[in-house]
Amino acid sequence: MHVDRFVKLNESGEMIGSFVSGTASVVGKVRSITFRDQKFEYDYSKHNIVENIKKMLTDIQHGYVAHRFSTILE
């Protein structure tokens, strides 16, 4: 996403959260992002979007849910 769109979505309140992902952490919440002189903070008390994404990815990873890009090796 271009930084201009990121700033616009945050200023309008449409951006409700942000997360990082990687091999070791799967998904982690980002509490705030600072860009130049603006700090954007995220309140996760009203939704579980990051937990839902993490569950979806780990369910695919462990083979609990089928996915066309997932292959389980035994």
C-alpha positions in Angstrom: 0.0 0.0 0.0 1.3 3.5 -0.8 2.0 5.6 2.2 -0.5 8.3 1.0 -3.3 5.8 1.1 -2.1 4.5 4.5 -2.3 8.0 5.9 -5.7 8.7 4.4 -7.2 5.5 5.7 -5.8 6.2 9.2 -7.0 9.8 9.2 -10.5 8.7 8.1 -10.7 5.9 10.7 -11.1 3.2 8.1 -7.8 1.6 9.2 -8.8 -0.4 12.3 -5.5 -2.2 12.8 -2.2 -3.4 11.4 -0.2 -6.5 11.8 3.2 -8.0 11.0 3.8 -11.5 9.8 6.8 -13.8 9.4 8.0 -17.3 9.6 8.5 -17.4 13.4 5.7 -15.2 14.6 2.9 -16.0 12.1 1.0 -12.8 13.0 1.6 -10.0 15.5 -0.4 -6.9 16.4 1.0 -3.5 15.7 0.0 -1.1 18.5 1.1 2.1 16.7 2.9 3.4 13.6 4.6 6.7 13.4 5.1 8.4 10.0 6.8 11.7 10.0 5.0 13.8 12.7 1.9 11.6 12.9 1.4 8.7 15.2 -1.4 6.2 14.4 -2.6 4.0 17.3 -4.8 1.0 17.1 -7.4 -0.2 19.6 -8.0 -3.9 19.4 -10.5 -4.0 22.2 -13.4 -3.7 19.8 -12.5 -6.4 17.3 -10.5 -9.6 16.9 -9.3 -9.1 13.4 -5.6 -9.9 14.0 -6.5 -13.0 16.1 -8.9 -14.1 13.3 -6.2 -13.8 10.7 -3.7 -15.7 12.9 -6.2 -18.5 13.5 -7.0 -18.8 9.8 -3.3 -19.0 8.9 -2.3 -21.4 11.6 -5.3 -23.7 10.8 -4.0 -23.8 7.2 -0.5 -24.3 8.4 -1.5 -27.3 10.6 -3.7 -28.8 8.0 -7.0 -28.3 9.9 -8.4 -26.3 7.0 -7.7 -27.1 3.3 -6.2 -24.4 1.1 -5.2 -24.6 -2.5 -1.7 -23.3 -1.7 -1.1 -25.7 1.2 0.6 -29.0 1.0 1.0 -31.2 4.1 4.1 -33.4 3.9 4.4 -36.5 6.1 
